[in-house]
Each structure stands twice: as structure tokens, then as C-alpha cells.
Amino acid sequence: MVWRFWLTLFGLALVSINLYLTAAVYVDAKKRGLDQLNLPPGIWALVTFFFPLWGFFIYWLMHHSTLVVRDRPPF
């Protein structure tokens, strides 16, 4: 019986973390608008919801890492 409590607590923690990551990505993507890959914030949120760690990592790479080209030279 005790294992059910811990399993439920662990499951609730995972769901809470998943929802937090999804909300954080959505709010940040909405603030930035159509930035990288021209994907709307809802798509970024769905990707993060269904693939929590991968979606968050890819979003971070596309928007916040040092790999992002911030200032593009004019053509």
C-alpha cells in the first residue's frame, strides 16, 4: 500500500513538471512571436507537452543557447 502512495506522488511530480515546462515554453514563445522556424507558440507548447525533455531542450537550443545567431548581417 505504501508503494501506491509513492508512485502516485512521483506521477504527480512528473505531470507537474511537464505542465510547468509546457507553460514556460508557451509564455516565452508567445513573448518572442514567430522567431525560429516560424512555428507559433502553440506548436512549441504541444511539442514540449508530448516530448517534455526533448521539446524543452530543442526550444532552448533554438532560442536561448549560444548557437543562436542574434544579429544577422544585411544582405
PDB file of N, CA, C and O in Angstrom:
ATOM      1  N   MET A   1       0.808  -1.198   0.000  1.00  0.00           N
ATOM      2  CA  MET A   1       0.000   0.000   0.000  1.00  0.00           C
ATOM      3  C   MET A   1       0.853   1.266   0.000  1.00  0.00           C
ATOM      4  O   MET A   1       0.466   2.274  -0.590  1.00  0.00           O
ATOM      5  N   VAL A   2       1.989   1.219   0.645  1.00  0.00           N
ATOM      6  CA  VAL A   2       2.842   2.394   0.705  1.00  0.00           C
ATOM      7  C   VAL A   2       3.412   2.708  -0.671  1.00  0.00           C
ATOM      8  O   VAL A   2       3.609   3.876  -1.005  1.00  0.00           O
ATOM      9  N   TRP A   3       3.678   1.689  -1.465  1.00  0.00           N
ATOM     10  CA  TRP A   3       4.245   1.914  -2.799  1.00  0.00           C
ATOM     11  C   TRP A   3       3.281   2.679  -3.689  1.00  0.00           C
ATOM     12  O   TRP A   3       3.718   3.424  -4.567  1.00  0.00           O
ATOM     13  N   ARG A   4       1.963   2.512  -3.482  1.00  0.00           N
ATOM     14  CA  ARG A   4       0.985   3.276  -4.271  1.00  0.00           C
ATOM     15  C   ARG A   4       1.080   4.767  -3.977  1.00  0.00           C
ATOM     16  O   ARG A   4       0.971   5.599  -4.878  1.00  0.00           O
ATOM     17  N   PHE A   5       1.282   5.089  -2.717  1.00  0.00           N
ATOM     18  CA  PHE A   5       1.428   6.492  -2.336  1.00  0.00           C
ATOM     19  C   PHE A   5       2.630   7.112  -3.029  1.00  0.00           C
ATOM     20  O   PHE A   5       2.522   8.188  -3.617  1.00  0.00           O
ATOM     21  N   TRP A   6       3.779   6.440  -2.965  1.00  0.00           N
ATOM     22  CA  TRP A   6       4.993   6.972  -3.577  1.00  0.00           C
ATOM     23  C   TRP A   6       4.893   7.005  -5.097  1.00  0.00           C
ATOM     24  O   TRP A   6       5.408   7.928  -5.729  1.00  0.00           O
ATOM     25  N   LEU A   7       4.246   6.023  -5.684  1.00  0.00           N
ATOM     26  CA  LEU A   7       4.059   6.015  -7.132  1.00  0.00           C
ATOM     27  C   LEU A   7       3.137   7.155  -7.566  1.00  0.00           C
ATOM     28  O   LEU A   7       3.388   7.810  -8.578  1.00  0.00           O
ATOM     29  N   THR A   8       2.084   7.387  -6.807  1.00  0.00           N
ATOM     30  CA  THR A   8       1.177   8.498  -7.095  1.00  0.00           C
ATOM     31  C   THR A   8       1.891   9.837  -6.924  1.00  0.00           C
ATOM     32  O   THR A   8       1.725  10.740  -7.745  1.00  0.00           O
ATOM     33  N   LEU A   9       2.674   9.965  -5.872  1.00  0.00           N
ATOM     34  CA  LEU A   9       3.419  11.190  -5.635  1.00  0.00           C
ATOM     35  C   LEU A   9       4.432  11.439  -6.762  1.00  0.00           C
ATOM     36  O   LEU A   9       4.586  12.571  -7.222  1.00  0.00           O
ATOM     37  N   PHE A  10       5.109  10.393  -7.196  1.00  0.00           N
ATOM     38  CA  PHE A  10       6.065  10.501  -8.293  1.00  0.00           C
ATOM     39  C   PHE A  10       5.361  10.880  -9.595  1.00  0.00           C
ATOM     40  O   PHE A  10       5.855  11.723 -10.345  1.00  0.00           O
ATOM     41  N   GLY A  11       4.216  10.265  -9.866  1.00  0.00           N
ATOM     42  CA  GLY A  11       3.441  10.584 -11.060  1.00  0.00           C
ATOM     43  C   GLY A  11       2.951  12.029 -11.056  1.00  0.00           C
ATOM     44  O   GLY A  11       3.012  12.708 -12.081  1.00  0.00           O
ATOM     45  N   LEU A  12       2.471  12.494  -9.925  1.00  0.00           N
ATOM     46  CA  LEU A  12       2.027  13.886  -9.814  1.00  0.00           C
ATOM     47  C   LEU A  12       3.189  14.860 -10.005  1.00  0.00           C
ATOM     48  O   LEU A  12       3.019  15.923 -10.603  1.00  0.00           O
ATOM     49  N   ALA A  13       4.362  14.502  -9.503  1.00  0.00           N
ATOM     50  CA  ALA A  13       5.540  15.350  -9.691  1.00  0.00           C
ATOM     51  C   ALA A  13       5.906  15.427 -11.172  1.00  0.00           C
ATOM     52  O   ALA A  13       6.225  16.506 -11.671  1.00  0.00           O
ATOM     53  N   LEU A  14       5.866  14.304 -11.878  1.00  0.00           N
ATOM     54  CA  LEU A  14       6.185  14.303 -13.308  1.00  0.00           C
ATOM     55  C   LEU A  14       5.181  15.119 -14.111  1.00  0.00           C
ATOM     56  O   LEU A  14       5.566  15.873 -15.005  1.00  0.00           O
ATOM     57  N   VAL A  15       3.916  14.976 -13.804  1.00  0.00           N
ATOM     58  CA  VAL A  15       2.879  15.739 -14.504  1.00  0.00           C
ATOM     59  C   VAL A  15       3.033  17.231 -14.212  1.00  0.00           C
ATOM     60  O   VAL A  15       2.873  18.059 -15.108  1.00  0.00           O
ATOM     61  N   SER A  16       3.340  17.571 -12.974  1.00  0.00           N
ATOM     62  CA  SER A  16       3.525  18.979 -12.614  1.00  0.00           C
ATOM     63  C   SER A  16       4.717  19.590 -13.345  1.00  0.00           C
ATOM     64  O   SER A  16       4.636  20.711 -13.847  1.00  0.00           O
ATOM     65  N   ILE A  17       5.816  18.853 -13.404  1.00  0.00           N
ATOM     66  CA  ILE A  17       6.996  19.341 -14.121  1.00  0.00           C
ATOM     67  C   ILE A  17       6.688  19.490 -15.602  1.00  0.00           C
ATOM     68  O   ILE A  17       7.096  20.470 -16.227  1.00  0.00           O
ATOM     69  N   ASN A  18       5.973  18.526 -16.168  1.00  0.00           N
ATOM     70  CA  ASN A  18       5.606  18.581 -17.577  1.00  0.00           C
ATOM     71  C   ASN A  18       4.746  19.812 -17.864  1.00  0.00           C
ATOM     72  O   ASN A  18       5.002  20.528 -18.831  1.00  0.00           O
ATOM     73  N   LEU A  19       3.744  20.062 -17.046  1.00  0.00           N
ATOM     74  CA  LEU A  19       2.880  21.226 -17.247  1.00  0.00           C
ATOM     75  C   LEU A  19       3.638  22.536 -17.060  1.00  0.00           C
ATOM     76  O   LEU A  19       3.387  23.509 -17.772  1.00  0.00           O
ATOM     77  N   TYR A  20       4.566  22.562 -16.101  1.00  0.00           N
ATOM     78  CA  TYR A  20       5.367  23.770 -15.889  1.00  0.00           C
ATOM     79  C   TYR A  20       6.253  24.060 -17.099  1.00  0.00           C
ATOM     80  O   TYR A  20       6.320  25.201 -17.555  1.00  0.00           O
ATOM     81  N   LEU A  21       6.934  23.038 -17.624  1.00  0.00           N
ATOM     82  CA  LEU A  21       7.776  23.227 -18.804  1.00  0.00           C
ATOM     83  C   LEU A  21       6.952  23.685 -20.006  1.00  0.00           C
ATOM     84  O   LEU A  21       7.370  24.566 -20.758  1.00  0.00           O
ATOM     85  N   THR A  22       5.777  23.075 -20.178  1.00  0.00           N
ATOM     86  CA  THR A  22       4.907  23.458 -21.285  1.00  0.00           C
ATOM     87  C   THR A  22       4.465  24.913 -21.155  1.00  0.00           C
ATOM     88  O   THR A  22       4.499  25.660 -22.133  1.00  0.00           O
ATOM     89  N   ALA A  23       4.055  25.314 -19.974  1.00  0.00           N
ATOM     90  CA  ALA A  23       3.616  26.694 -19.767  1.00  0.00           C
ATOM     91  C   ALA A  23       4.769  27.677 -19.946  1.00  0.00           C
ATOM     92  O   ALA A  23       4.588  28.747 -20.527  1.00  0.00           O
ATOM     93  N   ALA A  24       5.953  27.321 -19.452  1.00  0.00           N
ATOM     94  CA  ALA A  24       7.109  28.213 -19.585  1.00  0.00           C
ATOM     95  C   ALA A  24       7.488  28.404 -21.047  1.00  0.00           C
ATOM     96  O   ALA A  24       7.780  29.522 -21.470  1.00  0.00           O
ATOM     97  N   VAL A  25       7.486  27.329 -21.819  1.00  0.00           N
ATOM     98  CA  VAL A  25       7.823  27.421 -23.240  1.00  0.00           C
ATOM     99  C   VAL A  25       6.754  28.228 -23.970  1.00  0.00           C
ATOM    100  O   VAL A  25       7.083  29.055 -24.820  1.00  0.00           O
ATOM    101  N   TYR A  26       5.497  28.004 -23.656  1.00  0.00           N
ATOM    102  CA  TYR A  26       4.418  28.737 -24.318  1.00  0.00           C
ATOM    103  C   TYR A  26       4.513  30.232 -24.048  1.00  0.00           C
ATOM    104  O   TYR A  26       4.400  31.036 -24.974  1.00  0.00           O
ATOM    105  N   VAL A  27       4.720  30.611 -22.798  1.00  0.00           N
ATOM    106  CA  VAL A  27       4.794  32.033 -22.443  1.00  0.00           C
ATOM    107  C   VAL A  27       5.995  32.684 -23.120  1.00  0.00           C
ATOM    108  O   VAL A  27       5.886  33.791 -23.647  1.00  0.00           O
ATOM    109  N   ASP A  28       7.136  32.005 -23.108  1.00  0.00           N
ATOM    110  CA  ASP A  28       8.327  32.575 -23.737  1.00  0.00           C
ATOM    111  C   ASP A  28       8.169  32.655 -25.249  1.00  0.00           C
ATOM    112  O   ASP A  28       8.569  33.645 -25.861  1.00  0.00           O
ATOM    113  N   ALA A  29       7.593  31.627 -25.856  1.00  0.00           N
ATOM    114  CA  ALA A  29       7.392  31.641 -27.307  1.00  0.00           C
ATOM    115  C   ALA A  29       6.382  32.718 -27.706  1.00  0.00           C
ATOM    116  O   ALA A  29       6.533  33.348 -28.753  1.00  0.00           O
ATOM    117  N   LYS A  30       5.368  32.931 -26.892  1.00  0.00           N
ATOM    118  CA  LYS A  30       4.383  33.972 -27.185  1.00  0.00           C
ATOM    119  C   LYS A  30       5.026  35.355 -27.082  1.00  0.00           C
ATOM    120  O   LYS A  30       4.704  36.255 -27.858  1.00  0.00           O
ATOM    121  N   LYS A  31       5.930  35.518 -26.126  1.00  0.00           N
ATOM    122  CA  LYS A  31       6.633  36.789 -25.968  1.00  0.00           C
ATOM    123  C   LYS A  31       7.539  37.057 -27.174  1.00  0.00           C
ATOM    124  O   LYS A  31       7.675  38.204 -27.600  1.00  0.00           O
ATOM    125  N   ARG A  32       8.151  36.019 -27.718  1.00  0.00           N
ATOM    126  CA  ARG A  32       9.067  36.174 -28.847  1.00  0.00           C
ATOM    127  C   ARG A  32       8.348  36.217 -30.192  1.00  0.00           C
ATOM    128  O   ARG A  32       8.904  36.736 -31.160  1.00  0.00           O
ATOM    129  N   GLY A  33       7.152  35.697 -30.278  1.00  0.00           N
ATOM    130  CA  GLY A  33       6.425  35.655 -31.545  1.00  0.00           C
ATOM    131  C   GLY A  33       6.983  34.553 -32.443  1.00  0.00           C
ATOM    132  O   GLY A  33       7.584  33.595 -31.956  1.00  0.00           O
ATOM    133  N   LEU A  34       6.785  34.688 -33.735  1.00  0.00           N
ATOM    134  CA  LEU A  34       7.315  33.713 -34.686  1.00  0.00           C
ATOM    135  C   LEU A  34       8.787  34.013 -34.897  1.00  0.00           C
ATOM    136  O   LEU A  34       9.148  34.892 -35.679  1.00  0.00           O
ATOM    137  N   ASP A  35       9.625  33.281 -34.199  1.00  0.00           N
ATOM    138  CA  ASP A  35      11.040  33.586 -34.193  1.00  0.00           C
ATOM    139  C   ASP A  35      11.818  32.582 -35.022  1.00  0.00           C
ATOM    140  O   ASP A  35      12.113  32.842 -36.188  1.00  0.00           O
ATOM    141  N   GLN A  36      12.146  31.476 -34.459  1.00  0.00           N
ATOM    142  CA  GLN A  36      12.906  30.440 -35.145  1.00  0.00           C
ATOM    143  C   GLN A  36      11.949  29.430 -35.768  1.00  0.00           C
ATOM    144  O   GLN A  36      10.947  29.056 -35.160  1.00  0.00           O
ATOM    145  N   LEU A  37      12.257  29.005 -36.948  1.00  0.00           N
ATOM    146  CA  LEU A  37      11.482  28.005 -37.689  1.00  0.00           C
ATOM    147  C   LEU A  37      10.062  28.449 -38.001  1.00  0.00           C
ATOM    148  O   LEU A  37       9.278  27.656 -38.523  1.00  0.00           O
ATOM    149  N   ASN A  38       9.709  29.687 -37.699  1.00  0.00           N
ATOM    150  CA  ASN A  38       8.359  30.229 -37.930  1.00  0.00           C
ATOM    151  C   ASN A  38       7.260  29.346 -37.361  1.00  0.00           C
ATOM    152  O   ASN A  38       6.217  29.158 -37.987  1.00  0.00           O
ATOM    153  N   LEU A  39       7.497  28.808 -36.180  1.00  0.00           N
ATOM    154  CA  LEU A  39       6.492  27.995 -35.506  1.00  0.00           C
ATOM    155  C   LEU A  39       5.755  28.837 -34.482  1.00  0.00           C
ATOM    156  O   LEU A  39       6.386  29.567 -33.717  1.00  0.00           O
ATOM    157  N   PRO A  40       4.430  28.751 -34.451  1.00  0.00           N
ATOM    158  CA  PRO A  40       3.667  29.516 -33.463  1.00  0.00           C
ATOM    159  C   PRO A  40       3.862  28.934 -32.055  1.00  0.00           C
ATOM    160  O   PRO A  40       4.274  27.784 -31.904  1.00  0.00           O
ATOM    161  N   PRO A  41       3.566  29.732 -31.038  1.00  0.00           N
ATOM    162  CA  PRO A  41       3.755  29.281 -29.648  1.00  0.00           C
ATOM    163  C   PRO A  41       2.977  28.016 -29.300  1.00  0.00           C
ATOM    164  O   PRO A  41       3.445  27.209 -28.497  1.00  0.00           O
ATOM    165  N   GLY A  42       1.799  27.831 -29.889  1.00  0.00           N
ATOM    166  CA  GLY A  42       1.011  26.631 -29.592  1.00  0.00           C
ATOM    167  C   GLY A  42       1.697  25.347 -30.036  1.00  0.00           C
ATOM    168  O   GLY A  42       1.599  24.325 -29.358  1.00  0.00           O
ATOM    169  N   ILE A  43       2.383  25.394 -31.157  1.00  0.00           N
ATOM    170  CA  ILE A  43       3.112  24.212 -31.633  1.00  0.00           C
ATOM    171  C   ILE A  43       4.272  23.901 -30.700  1.00  0.00           C
ATOM    172  O   ILE A  43       4.506  22.741 -30.359  1.00  0.00           O
ATOM    173  N   TRP A  44       5.011  24.953 -30.279  1.00  0.00           N
ATOM    174  CA  TRP A  44       6.093  24.726 -29.330  1.00  0.00           C
ATOM    175  C   TRP A  44       5.549  24.126 -28.031  1.00  0.00           C
ATOM    176  O   TRP A  44       6.181  23.248 -27.442  1.00  0.00           O
ATOM    177  N   ALA A  45       4.386  24.593 -27.585  1.00  0.00           N
ATOM    178  CA  ALA A  45       3.793  24.058 -26.359  1.00  0.00           C
ATOM    179  C   ALA A  45       3.394  22.590 -26.535  1.00  0.00           C
ATOM    180  O   ALA A  45       3.617  21.776 -25.639  1.00  0.00           O
ATOM    181  N   LEU A  46       2.809  22.253 -27.682  1.00  0.00           N
ATOM    182  CA  LEU A  46       2.431  20.857 -27.920  1.00  0.00           C
ATOM    183  C   LEU A  46       3.649  19.935 -27.986  1.00  0.00           C
ATOM    184  O   LEU A  46       3.637  18.834 -27.437  1.00  0.00           O
ATOM    185  N   VAL A  47       4.684  20.394 -28.656  1.00  0.00           N
ATOM    186  CA  VAL A  47       5.910  19.580 -28.726  1.00  0.00           C
ATOM    187  C   VAL A  47       6.470  19.371 -27.326  1.00  0.00           C
ATOM    188  O   VAL A  47       6.885  18.265 -26.979  1.00  0.00           O
ATOM    189  N   THR A  48       6.483  20.425 -26.525  1.00  0.00           N
ATOM    190  CA  THR A  48       7.006  20.300 -25.162  1.00  0.00           C
ATOM    191  C   THR A  48       6.102  19.440 -24.292  1.00  0.00           C
ATOM    192  O   THR A  48       6.592  18.734 -23.411  1.00  0.00           O
ATOM    193  N   PHE A  49       4.798  19.484 -24.518  1.00  0.00           N
ATOM    194  CA  PHE A  49       3.889  18.672 -23.711  1.00  0.00           C
ATOM    195  C   PHE A  49       4.053  17.179 -24.012  1.00  0.00           C
ATOM    196  O   PHE A  49       4.100  16.359 -23.095  1.00  0.00           O
ATOM    197  N   PHE A  50       4.141  16.831 -25.302  1.00  0.00           N
ATOM    198  CA  PHE A  50       4.227  15.415 -25.660  1.00  0.00           C
ATOM    199  C   PHE A  50       5.629  14.840 -25.548  1.00  0.00           C
ATOM    200  O   PHE A  50       5.788  13.635 -25.353  1.00  0.00           O
ATOM    201  N   PHE A  51       6.651  15.687 -25.669  1.00  0.00           N
ATOM    202  CA  PHE A  51       8.043  15.267 -25.522  1.00  0.00           C
ATOM    203  C   PHE A  51       8.726  16.243 -24.565  1.00  0.00           C
ATOM    204  O   PHE A  51       9.478  17.109 -25.011  1.00  0.00           O
ATOM    205  N   PRO A  52       8.479  16.121 -23.257  1.00  0.00           N
ATOM    206  CA  PRO A  52       8.868  17.175 -22.316  1.00  0.00           C
ATOM    207  C   PRO A  52      10.350  17.554 -22.352  1.00  0.00           C
ATOM    208  O   PRO A  52      10.671  18.720 -22.580  1.00  0.00           O
ATOM    209  N   LEU A  53      11.231  16.630 -22.139  1.00  0.00           N
ATOM    210  CA  LEU A  53      12.640  16.998 -22.081  1.00  0.00           C
ATOM    211  C   LEU A  53      13.199  17.346 -23.448  1.00  0.00           C
ATOM    212  O   LEU A  53      13.951  18.311 -23.583  1.00  0.00           O
ATOM    213  N   TRP A  54      12.841  16.571 -24.464  1.00  0.00           N
ATOM    214  CA  TRP A  54      13.331  16.857 -25.817  1.00  0.00           C
ATOM    215  C   TRP A  54      12.766  18.173 -26.341  1.00  0.00           C
ATOM    216  O   TRP A  54      13.498  18.973 -26.922  1.00  0.00           O
ATOM    217  N   GLY A  55      11.491  18.397 -26.142  1.00  0.00           N
ATOM    218  CA  GLY A  55      10.873  19.633 -26.616  1.00  0.00           C
ATOM    219  C   GLY A  55      11.471  20.856 -25.947  1.00  0.00           C
ATOM    220  O   GLY A  55      11.754  21.857 -26.605  1.00  0.00           O
ATOM    221  N   PHE A  56      11.663  20.774 -24.634  1.00  0.00           N
ATOM    222  CA  PHE A  56      12.258  21.893 -23.910  1.00  0.00           C
ATOM    223  C   PHE A  56      13.700  22.119 -24.348  1.00  0.00           C
ATOM    224  O   PHE A  56      14.123  23.262 -24.518  1.00  0.00           O
ATOM    225  N   PHE A  57      14.454  21.043 -24.533  1.00  0.00           N
ATOM    226  CA  PHE A  57      15.848  21.152 -24.948  1.00  0.00           C
ATOM    227  C   PHE A  57      15.962  21.754 -26.349  1.00  0.00           C
ATOM    228  O   PHE A  57      16.805  22.619 -26.586  1.00  0.00           O
ATOM    229  N   ILE A  58      15.124  21.303 -27.266  1.00  0.00           N
ATOM    230  CA  ILE A  58      15.161  21.843 -28.629  1.00  0.00           C
ATOM    231  C   ILE A  58      14.759  23.318 -28.619  1.00  0.00           C
ATOM    232  O   ILE A  58      15.376  24.133 -29.305  1.00  0.00           O
ATOM    233  N   TYR A  59      13.737  23.661 -27.848  1.00  0.00           N
ATOM    234  CA  TYR A  59      13.332  25.071 -27.752  1.00  0.00           C
ATOM    235  C   TYR A  59      14.471  25.911 -27.191  1.00  0.00           C
ATOM    236  O   TYR A  59      14.752  26.998 -27.696  1.00  0.00           O
ATOM    237  N   TRP A  60      15.122  25.413 -26.153  1.00  0.00           N
ATOM    238  CA  TRP A  60      16.237  26.139 -25.565  1.00  0.00           C
ATOM    239  C   TRP A  60      17.368  26.316 -26.582  1.00  0.00           C
ATOM    240  O   TRP A  60      17.946  27.397 -26.688  1.00  0.00           O
ATOM    241  N   LEU A  61      17.678  25.261 -27.325  1.00  0.00           N
ATOM    242  CA  LEU A  61      18.722  25.369 -28.347  1.00  0.00           C
ATOM    243  C   LEU A  61      18.364  26.411 -29.399  1.00  0.00           C
ATOM    244  O   LEU A  61      19.222  27.181 -29.831  1.00  0.00           O
ATOM    245  N   MET A  62      17.112  26.437 -29.810  1.00  0.00           N
ATOM    246  CA  MET A  62      16.687  27.341 -30.876  1.00  0.00           C
ATOM    247  C   MET A  62      16.615  28.800 -30.422  1.00  0.00           C
ATOM    248  O   MET A  62      16.757  29.702 -31.247  1.00  0.00           O
ATOM    249  N   HIS A  63      16.398  29.051 -29.127  1.00  0.00           N
ATOM    250  CA  HIS A  63      16.117  30.413 -28.689  1.00  0.00           C
ATOM    251  C   HIS A  63      17.084  30.986 -27.664  1.00  0.00           C
ATOM    252  O   HIS A  63      17.259  32.204 -27.622  1.00  0.00           O
ATOM    253  N   HIS A  64      17.711  30.172 -26.845  1.00  0.00           N
ATOM    254  CA  HIS A  64      18.470  30.718 -25.724  1.00  0.00           C
ATOM    255  C   HIS A  64      19.930  30.286 -25.669  1.00  0.00           C
ATOM    256  O   HIS A  64      20.682  30.823 -24.856  1.00  0.00           O
ATOM    257  N   SER A  65      20.354  29.357 -26.482  1.00  0.00           N
ATOM    258  CA  SER A  65      21.738  28.898 -26.389  1.00  0.00           C
ATOM    259  C   SER A  65      22.664  29.845 -27.136  1.00  0.00           C
ATOM    260  O   SER A  65      22.215  30.789 -27.786  1.00  0.00           O
ATOM    261  N   THR A  66      23.945  29.584 -27.034  1.00  0.00           N
ATOM    262  CA  THR A  66      24.920  30.411 -27.744  1.00  0.00           C
ATOM    263  C   THR A  66      25.000  30.047 -29.219  1.00  0.00           C
ATOM    264  O   THR A  66      25.744  30.684 -29.965  1.00  0.00           O
ATOM    265  N   LEU A  67      24.257  29.043 -29.657  1.00  0.00           N
ATOM    266  CA  LEU A  67      24.232  28.659 -31.057  1.00  0.00           C
ATOM    267  C   LEU A  67      23.319  29.562 -31.885  1.00  0.00           C
ATOM    268  O   LEU A  67      23.361  29.526 -33.114  1.00  0.00           O
ATOM    269  N   VAL A  68      22.503  30.363 -31.222  1.00  0.00           N
ATOM    270  CA  VAL A  68      21.553  31.231 -31.918  1.00  0.00           C
ATOM    271  C   VAL A  68      22.304  32.409 -32.529  1.00  0.00           C
ATOM    272  O   VAL A  68      23.125  33.049 -31.872  1.00  0.00           O
ATOM    273  N   VAL A  69      22.015  32.679 -33.772  1.00  0.00           N
ATOM    274  CA  VAL A  69      22.573  33.856 -34.435  1.00  0.00           C
ATOM    275  C   VAL A  69      21.678  35.040 -34.082  1.00  0.00           C
ATOM    276  O   VAL A  69      20.542  35.122 -34.550  1.00  0.00           O
ATOM    277  N   ARG A  70      22.178  35.943 -33.269  1.00  0.00           N
ATOM    278  CA  ARG A  70      21.358  37.058 -32.780  1.00  0.00           C
ATOM    279  C   ARG A  70      21.287  38.201 -33.793  1.00  0.00           C
ATOM    280  O   ARG A  70      20.203  38.712 -34.072  1.00  0.00           O
ATOM    281  N   ASP A  71      22.402  38.596 -34.329  1.00  0.00           N
ATOM    282  CA  ASP A  71      22.449  39.713 -35.280  1.00  0.00           C
ATOM    283  C   ASP A  71      22.858  39.182 -36.635  1.00  0.00           C
ATOM    284  O   ASP A  71      23.995  38.753 -36.832  1.00  0.00           O
ATOM    285  N   ARG A  72      21.932  39.213 -37.557  1.00  0.00           N
ATOM    286  CA  ARG A  72      22.232  38.748 -38.910  1.00  0.00           C
ATOM    287  C   ARG A  72      22.709  39.927 -39.736  1.00  0.00           C
ATOM    288  O   ARG A  72      22.111  41.003 -39.691  1.00  0.00           O
ATOM    289  N   PRO A  73      23.784  39.733 -40.494  1.00  0.00           N
ATOM    290  CA  PRO A  73      24.245  40.830 -41.343  1.00  0.00           C
ATOM    291  C   PRO A  73      23.268  41.077 -42.478  1.00  0.00           C
ATOM    292  O   PRO A  73      22.652  40.131 -42.969  1.00  0.00           O
ATOM    293  N   PRO A  74      23.110  42.325 -42.909  1.00  0.00           N
ATOM    294  CA  PRO A  74      22.196  42.611 -44.022  1.00  0.00           C
ATOM    295  C   PRO A  74      22.724  42.036 -45.324  1.00  0.00           C
ATOM    296  O   PRO A  74      23.936  41.928 -45.513  1.00  0.00           O
ATOM    297  N   PHE A  75      21.844  41.677 -46.198  1.00  0.00           N
ATOM    298  CA  PHE A  75      22.241  41.084 -47.480  1.00  0.00           C
ATOM    299  C   PHE A  75      22.654  42.140 -48.460  1.00  0.00           C
ATOM    300  O   PHE A  75      23.020  41.823 -49.592  1.00  0.00           O
TER     301      PHE A  75
END
